Amino acid sequence: MSLRRVAAVALLACALVASGCTREDDATDALTTGAPRSPDSPSPTLRTIPALPVVSAPPSGEVTAFMQQSSLDVARGQFQVVVVNDTIRDLDPTSVRFRDPRLARPLTGGNLRVDPSQSRRGYPFPLPSRPDCTRPREQSTSFVTVEHRRGTVRVPVDDETDAIGRFLATRCQELALAEAVTLSWDDRVPVDRRGAGAIGTLTLVVEPPRSTARAERHEVTIDGVNGSHLLGSADDPSGWTPAVTVASGDAVRRVGLPLKPTRCDDHAFMEGGNATAFRVRFTLDGEPGEVLLRMAPAGSSAAIRFAQESCGLG
């Protein structure tokens, strides 16, 4: 084939390809738009919807308050009153006081800081160590008084869970029990062996007061002990049932409770402050009760070390 014929064939092929591409594009435009596409027209897929403006509700002009109590607050012996400032001005408190008729005197809040407009702040209040357990227990309205640089605000406190009532019920039981017997945890946690799978012993120390002629006699039965989220009975998942009875003037009793970790995941070791707090159920002079008995720092450290080793994490 001559060079002239080769060149002609090549030109013809190029022309056919070019015309085919043009017809395909035209057909695509006709199918999708019904008309030739303008090079200046934006693609519909690139168009955006304008963001709607964020509209905040205007301040109501009111200050309200509610109570909250986390597990950490319980461990610290406190509760928090959250002050909701739905006004146009910041609240800069100089004092915050809480008053409940079931408590003998007002409580003073701490961690004072500015409560900005349309915001909220929680102020901690320490609970009394020896409340007056003879006062009426019926729940009634409590109030928080916030003194600030422009005046004073006094509002009722919403307490849906009756944190004050629950505290009084628990603390007054603890005080009544303390008159009959002293309960504590031994700081040592002996183990049957080292390493993963070890079984420990949690020791409850029951110490009746010395008997005197004037002292009122009491009888206490330790009915049961519940485990925590981290530590529990090595024999019974539901807890321990020592059923030990002591009376005024008896010798000190040491009650050994076989112990093992109930969980070995990382979260179990990081959850809250109740890993070494155990609920003790008792009967005092025929009346049932329950107290939350915490280990001292040294005992708590020993118990957590045991759990880590028994879980194979030590």
Contacts in CASP RR format, 6 or more apart in sequence:
PFRMAT RR
TARGET T0000
AUTHOR 0000-0000-0000
METHOD contacts of the structure
MODEL  1
MSLRRVAAVALLACALVASGCTREDDATDALTTGAPRSPDSPSPTLRTIP
ALPVVSAPPSGEVTAFMQQSSLDVARGQFQVVVVNDTIRDLDPTSVRFRD
PRLARPLTGGNLRVDPSQSRRGYPFPLPSRPDCTRPREQSTSFVTVEHRR
GTVRVPVDDETDAIGRFLATRCQELALAEAVTLSWDDRVPVDRRGAGAIG
TLTLVVEPPRSTARAERHEVTIDGVNGSHLLGSADDPSGWTPAVTVASGD
AVRRVGLPLKPTRCDDHAFMEGGNATAFRVRFTLDGEPGEVLLRMAPAGS
SAAIRFAQESCGLG
26 36 0 8 1.000
29 35 0 8 1.000
29 36 0 8 1.000
29 37 0 8 1.000
56 118 0 8 1.000
59 86 0 8 1.000
59 87 0 8 1.000
59 88 0 8 1.000
59 117 0 8 1.000
59 118 0 8 1.000
60 86 0 8 1.000
60 87 0 8 1.000
61 86 0 8 1.000
61 87 0 8 1.000
61 88 0 8 1.000
62 86 0 8 1.000
62 87 0 8 1.000
63 83 0 8 1.000
63 84 0 8 1.000
63 85 0 8 1.000
63 86 0 8 1.000
63 87 0 8 1.000
63 91 0 8 1.000
63 146 0 8 1.000
63 153 0 8 1.000
63 155 0 8 1.000
64 83 0 8 1.000
64 84 0 8 1.000
64 86 0 8 1.000
64 155 0 8 1.000
64 158 0 8 1.000
65 81 0 8 1.000
65 82 0 8 1.000
65 83 0 8 1.000
65 84 0 8 1.000
65 144 0 8 1.000
65 155 0 8 1.000
65 156 0 8 1.000
65 157 0 8 1.000
65 158 0 8 1.000
66 81 0 8 1.000
66 82 0 8 1.000
66 84 0 8 1.000
66 157 0 8 1.000
66 158 0 8 1.000
66 159 0 8 1.000
66 160 0 8 1.000
67 79 0 8 1.000
67 80 0 8 1.000
67 81 0 8 1.000
67 82 0 8 1.000
67 142 0 8 1.000
67 157 0 8 1.000
67 158 0 8 1.000
67 159 0 8 1.000
67 161 0 8 1.000
67 163 0 8 1.000
68 79 0 8 1.000
68 80 0 8 1.000
68 82 0 8 1.000
68 122 0 8 1.000
69 78 0 8 1.000
69 79 0 8 1.000
69 80 0 8 1.000
69 161 0 8 1.000
69 163 0 8 1.000
70 80 0 8 1.000
71 272 0 8 1.000
71 273 0 8 1.000
71 274 0 8 1.000
72 272 0 8 1.000
72 273 0 8 1.000
73 79 0 8 1.000
73 80 0 8 1.000
73 124 0 8 1.000
74 274 0 8 1.000
75 272 0 8 1.000
75 273 0 8 1.000
75 274 0 8 1.000
75 277 0 8 1.000
75 294 0 8 1.000
76 124 0 8 1.000
77 126 0 8 1.000
77 127 0 8 1.000
78 124 0 8 1.000
78 125 0 8 1.000
78 126 0 8 1.000
78 127 0 8 1.000
79 124 0 8 1.000
79 125 0 8 1.000
79 127 0 8 1.000
79 163 0 8 1.000
79 164 0 8 1.000
79 167 0 8 1.000
80 122 0 8 1.000
80 123 0 8 1.000
80 124 0 8 1.000
80 125 0 8 1.000
81 96 0 8 1.000
81 98 0 8 1.000
81 109 0 8 1.000
81 122 0 8 1.000
81 123 0 8 1.000
81 125 0 8 1.000
81 144 0 8 1.000
81 157 0 8 1.000
82 120 0 8 1.000
82 121 0 8 1.000
82 122 0 8 1.000
82 123 0 8 1.000
83 91 0 8 1.000
83 96 0 8 1.000
83 115 0 8 1.000
83 120 0 8 1.000
83 121 0 8 1.000
83 122 0 8 1.000
83 123 0 8 1.000
83 144 0 8 1.000
83 146 0 8 1.000
84 120 0 8 1.000
85 91 0 8 1.000
85 115 0 8 1.000
85 116 0 8 1.000
85 117 0 8 1.000
85 118 0 8 1.000
85 119 0 8 1.000
85 120 0 8 1.000
85 121 0 8 1.000
86 118 0 8 1.000
87 117 0 8 1.000
87 118 0 8 1.000
88 117 0 8 1.000
89 117 0 8 1.000
89 150 0 8 1.000
90 114 0 8 1.000
90 115 0 8 1.000
90 116 0 8 1.000
90 117 0 8 1.000
91 114 0 8 1.000
91 115 0 8 1.000
91 146 0 8 1.000
91 148 0 8 1.000
91 153 0 8 1.000
92 114 0 8 1.000
92 115 0 8 1.000
92 148 0 8 1.000
92 149 0 8 1.000
93 112 0 8 1.000
93 113 0 8 1.000
93 114 0 8 1.000
93 115 0 8 1.000
93 123 0 8 1.000
93 146 0 8 1.000
93 147 0 8 1.000
93 148 0 8 1.000
94 112 0 8 1.000
94 147 0 8 1.000
94 148 0 8 1.000
94 149 0 8 1.000
95 108 0 8 1.000
95 109 0 8 1.000
95 112 0 8 1.000
95 145 0 8 1.000
95 146 0 8 1.000
95 147 0 8 1.000
96 108 0 8 1.000
96 109 0 8 1.000
96 110 0 8 1.000
96 112 0 8 1.000
96 123 0 8 1.000
96 144 0 8 1.000
96 145 0 8 1.000
96 146 0 8 1.000
96 147 0 8 1.000
97 106 0 8 1.000
97 107 0 8 1.000
97 108 0 8 1.000
97 109 0 8 1.000
97 144 0 8 1.000
97 145 0 8 1.000
97 147 0 8 1.000
98 106 0 8 1.000
98 107 0 8 1.000
98 108 0 8 1.000
98 109 0 8 1.000
98 125 0 8 1.000
98 142 0 8 1.000
98 143 0 8 1.000
98 144 0 8 1.000
98 145 0 8 1.000
98 157 0 8 1.000
99 106 0 8 1.000
99 107 0 8 1.000
99 142 0 8 1.000
99 143 0 8 1.000
99 144 0 8 1.000
99 145 0 8 1.000
100 140 0 8 1.000
100 142 0 8 1.000
100 164 0 8 1.000
101 135 0 8 1.000
101 136 0 8 1.000
101 140 0 8 1.000
101 142 0 8 1.000
102 131 0 8 1.000
102 135 0 8 1.000
102 136 0 8 1.000
102 137 0 8 1.000
102 139 0 8 1.000
102 140 0 8 1.000
102 164 0 8 1.000
102 165 0 8 1.000
102 168 0 8 1.000
103 128 0 8 1.000
103 131 0 8 1.000
103 132 0 8 1.000
103 135 0 8 1.000
103 164 0 8 1.000
104 128 0 8 1.000
104 131 0 8 1.000
104 132 0 8 1.000
104 135 0 8 1.000
107 125 0 8 1.000
107 126 0 8 1.000
107 127 0 8 1.000
107 128 0 8 1.000
108 125 0 8 1.000
109 123 0 8 1.000
109 124 0 8 1.000
109 125 0 8 1.000
109 126 0 8 1.000
110 123 0 8 1.000
110 124 0 8 1.000
110 125 0 8 1.000
111 122 0 8 1.000
111 123 0 8 1.000
111 124 0 8 1.000
112 123 0 8 1.000
113 121 0 8 1.000
114 121 0 8 1.000
115 121 0 8 1.000
127 167 0 8 1.000
127 171 0 8 1.000
130 175 0 8 1.000
131 167 0 8 1.000
131 168 0 8 1.000
131 171 0 8 1.000
131 172 0 8 1.000
133 168 0 8 1.000
133 171 0 8 1.000
133 172 0 8 1.000
133 175 0 8 1.000
133 176 0 8 1.000
137 165 0 8 1.000
137 168 0 8 1.000
137 169 0 8 1.000
139 159 0 8 1.000
139 162 0 8 1.000
139 164 0 8 1.000
139 165 0 8 1.000
141 156 0 8 1.000
141 157 0 8 1.000
142 156 0 8 1.000
142 157 0 8 1.000
142 159 0 8 1.000
142 164 0 8 1.000
143 154 0 8 1.000
143 155 0 8 1.000
143 156 0 8 1.000
143 157 0 8 1.000
144 154 0 8 1.000
144 155 0 8 1.000
144 157 0 8 1.000
145 152 0 8 1.000
145 153 0 8 1.000
145 154 0 8 1.000
146 152 0 8 1.000
146 153 0 8 1.000
146 154 0 8 1.000
146 155 0 8 1.000
170 290 0 8 1.000
170 291 0 8 1.000
170 292 0 8 1.000
173 289 0 8 1.000
173 290 0 8 1.000
173 291 0 8 1.000
174 291 0 8 1.000
176 284 0 8 1.000
177 183 0 8 1.000
177 220 0 8 1.000
177 282 0 8 1.000
177 284 0 8 1.000
177 289 0 8 1.000
177 291 0 8 1.000
179 209 0 8 1.000
179 216 0 8 1.000
179 218 0 8 1.000
180 208 0 8 1.000
180 209 0 8 1.000
180 218 0 8 1.000
180 219 0 8 1.000
180 220 0 8 1.000
180 248 0 8 1.000
180 284 0 8 1.000
180 285 0 8 1.000
181 206 0 8 1.000
181 207 0 8 1.000
181 208 0 8 1.000
181 209 0 8 1.000
181 218 0 8 1.000
181 220 0 8 1.000
181 246 0 8 1.000
182 205 0 8 1.000
182 206 0 8 1.000
182 207 0 8 1.000
182 208 0 8 1.000
182 209 0 8 1.000
183 204 0 8 1.000
183 205 0 8 1.000
183 206 0 8 1.000
183 207 0 8 1.000
183 280 0 8 1.000
183 291 0 8 1.000
183 293 0 8 1.000
184 204 0 8 1.000
184 205 0 8 1.000
184 207 0 8 1.000
184 293 0 8 1.000
184 296 0 8 1.000
185 202 0 8 1.000
185 203 0 8 1.000
185 204 0 8 1.000
185 205 0 8 1.000
185 276 0 8 1.000
185 278 0 8 1.000
185 293 0 8 1.000
185 294 0 8 1.000
185 295 0 8 1.000
185 296 0 8 1.000
185 299 0 8 1.000
186 202 0 8 1.000
186 203 0 8 1.000
186 204 0 8 1.000
186 205 0 8 1.000
186 254 0 8 1.000
186 299 0 8 1.000
187 295 0 8 1.000
187 296 0 8 1.000
187 298 0 8 1.000
187 299 0 8 1.000
187 302 0 8 1.000
188 203 0 8 1.000
188 299 0 8 1.000
188 302 0 8 1.000
189 200 0 8 1.000
189 201 0 8 1.000
189 202 0 8 1.000
189 259 0 8 1.000
189 299 0 8 1.000
189 302 0 8 1.000
189 303 0 8 1.000
189 305 0 8 1.000
189 306 0 8 1.000
190 200 0 8 1.000
190 201 0 8 1.000
191 198 0 8 1.000
191 199 0 8 1.000
191 200 0 8 1.000
191 201 0 8 1.000
191 306 0 8 1.000
191 309 0 8 1.000
191 310 0 8 1.000
192 198 0 8 1.000
192 199 0 8 1.000
192 200 0 8 1.000
193 199 0 8 1.000
194 309 0 8 1.000
195 309 0 8 1.000
195 310 0 8 1.000
195 312 0 8 1.000
195 314 0 8 1.000
196 309 0 8 1.000
196 310 0 8 1.000
196 311 0 8 1.000
196 312 0 8 1.000
197 260 0 8 1.000
197 310 0 8 1.000
197 311 0 8 1.000
197 312 0 8 1.000
198 306 0 8 1.000
198 309 0 8 1.000
198 310 0 8 1.000
199 234 0 8 1.000
199 258 0 8 1.000
199 259 0 8 1.000
199 260 0 8 1.000
199 310 0 8 1.000
200 234 0 8 1.000
200 258 0 8 1.000
200 259 0 8 1.000
200 260 0 8 1.000
200 306 0 8 1.000
200 310 0 8 1.000
201 256 0 8 1.000
201 257 0 8 1.000
201 258 0 8 1.000
201 259 0 8 1.000
202 231 0 8 1.000
202 256 0 8 1.000
202 257 0 8 1.000
202 258 0 8 1.000
202 259 0 8 1.000
202 278 0 8 1.000
202 303 0 8 1.000
203 254 0 8 1.000
203 255 0 8 1.000
203 256 0 8 1.000
203 257 0 8 1.000
204 222 0 8 1.000
204 225 0 8 1.000
204 242 0 8 1.000
204 254 0 8 1.000
204 255 0 8 1.000
204 256 0 8 1.000
204 257 0 8 1.000
204 280 0 8 1.000
204 293 0 8 1.000
205 252 0 8 1.000
205 253 0 8 1.000
205 254 0 8 1.000
205 255 0 8 1.000
206 220 0 8 1.000
206 222 0 8 1.000
206 244 0 8 1.000
206 246 0 8 1.000
206 252 0 8 1.000
206 253 0 8 1.000
206 254 0 8 1.000
206 255 0 8 1.000
207 252 0 8 1.000
207 253 0 8 1.000
208 218 0 8 1.000
208 220 0 8 1.000
208 246 0 8 1.000
208 247 0 8 1.000
208 248 0 8 1.000
208 249 0 8 1.000
208 250 0 8 1.000
208 252 0 8 1.000
209 215 0 8 1.000
209 248 0 8 1.000
209 249 0 8 1.000
210 249 0 8 1.000
211 217 0 8 1.000
211 248 0 8 1.000
211 249 0 8 1.000
215 248 0 8 1.000
216 248 0 8 1.000
217 247 0 8 1.000
217 248 0 8 1.000
218 247 0 8 1.000
218 248 0 8 1.000
218 284 0 8 1.000
218 285 0 8 1.000
219 245 0 8 1.000
219 246 0 8 1.000
219 247 0 8 1.000
219 248 0 8 1.000
219 284 0 8 1.000
219 285 0 8 1.000
219 286 0 8 1.000
220 245 0 8 1.000
220 246 0 8 1.000
220 247 0 8 1.000
220 282 0 8 1.000
220 283 0 8 1.000
220 284 0 8 1.000
220 285 0 8 1.000
221 243 0 8 1.000
221 244 0 8 1.000
221 245 0 8 1.000
221 282 0 8 1.000
221 283 0 8 1.000
222 242 0 8 1.000
222 243 0 8 1.000
222 244 0 8 1.000
222 245 0 8 1.000
222 255 0 8 1.000
222 280 0 8 1.000
222 281 0 8 1.000
222 282 0 8 1.000
223 241 0 8 1.000
223 243 0 8 1.000
223 281 0 8 1.000
223 282 0 8 1.000
223 283 0 8 1.000
223 288 0 8 1.000
224 239 0 8 1.000
224 240 0 8 1.000
224 241 0 8 1.000
224 242 0 8 1.000
224 243 0 8 1.000
224 280 0 8 1.000
224 281 0 8 1.000
224 282 0 8 1.000
225 239 0 8 1.000
225 240 0 8 1.000
225 242 0 8 1.000
225 257 0 8 1.000
225 278 0 8 1.000
225 279 0 8 1.000
225 280 0 8 1.000
225 281 0 8 1.000
226 239 0 8 1.000
226 278 0 8 1.000
226 279 0 8 1.000
226 281 0 8 1.000
227 233 0 8 1.000
227 239 0 8 1.000
227 240 0 8 1.000
227 262 0 8 1.000
227 278 0 8 1.000
227 279 0 8 1.000
228 262 0 8 1.000
228 274 0 8 1.000
228 275 0 8 1.000
228 276 0 8 1.000
228 277 0 8 1.000
228 278 0 8 1.000
229 262 0 8 1.000
229 263 0 8 1.000
229 268 0 8 1.000
229 271 0 8 1.000
229 274 0 8 1.000
229 275 0 8 1.000
230 261 0 8 1.000
230 262 0 8 1.000
230 263 0 8 1.000
230 268 0 8 1.000
230 269 0 8 1.000
230 271 0 8 1.000
230 275 0 8 1.000
230 276 0 8 1.000
230 304 0 8 1.000
230 307 0 8 1.000
231 259 0 8 1.000
231 260 0 8 1.000
231 261 0 8 1.000
231 262 0 8 1.000
231 275 0 8 1.000
231 276 0 8 1.000
231 278 0 8 1.000
231 303 0 8 1.000
231 307 0 8 1.000
232 239 0 8 1.000
232 259 0 8 1.000
232 260 0 8 1.000
232 261 0 8 1.000
232 262 0 8 1.000
233 239 0 8 1.000
233 240 0 8 1.000
233 257 0 8 1.000
233 258 0 8 1.000
233 259 0 8 1.000
233 260 0 8 1.000
234 258 0 8 1.000
234 259 0 8 1.000
234 260 0 8 1.000
235 258 0 8 1.000
237 262 0 8 1.000
240 257 0 8 1.000
242 255 0 8 1.000
242 256 0 8 1.000
242 257 0 8 1.000
244 253 0 8 1.000
244 255 0 8 1.000
246 253 0 8 1.000
259 303 0 8 1.000
259 306 0 8 1.000
260 310 0 8 1.000
261 268 0 8 1.000
261 307 0 8 1.000
261 310 0 8 1.000
261 311 0 8 1.000
262 268 0 8 1.000
264 307 0 8 1.000
264 311 0 8 1.000
264 312 0 8 1.000
264 313 0 8 1.000
268 275 0 8 1.000
269 275 0 8 1.000
269 304 0 8 1.000
269 307 0 8 1.000
269 308 0 8 1.000
275 300 0 8 1.000
275 303 0 8 1.000
275 304 0 8 1.000
276 294 0 8 1.000
276 295 0 8 1.000
276 299 0 8 1.000
276 300 0 8 1.000
276 303 0 8 1.000
276 304 0 8 1.000
277 292 0 8 1.000
277 293 0 8 1.000
277 294 0 8 1.000
277 295 0 8 1.000
278 292 0 8 1.000
278 293 0 8 1.000
279 290 0 8 1.000
279 291 0 8 1.000
279 292 0 8 1.000
279 293 0 8 1.000
280 290 0 8 1.000
280 291 0 8 1.000
280 292 0 8 1.000
280 293 0 8 1.000
281 288 0 8 1.000
281 289 0 8 1.000
281 290 0 8 1.000
282 288 0 8 1.000
282 289 0 8 1.000
282 290 0 8 1.000
282 291 0 8 1.000
283 289 0 8 1.000
294 300 0 8 1.000
295 303 0 8 1.000
305 314 0 8 1.000
308 314 0 8 1.000
END
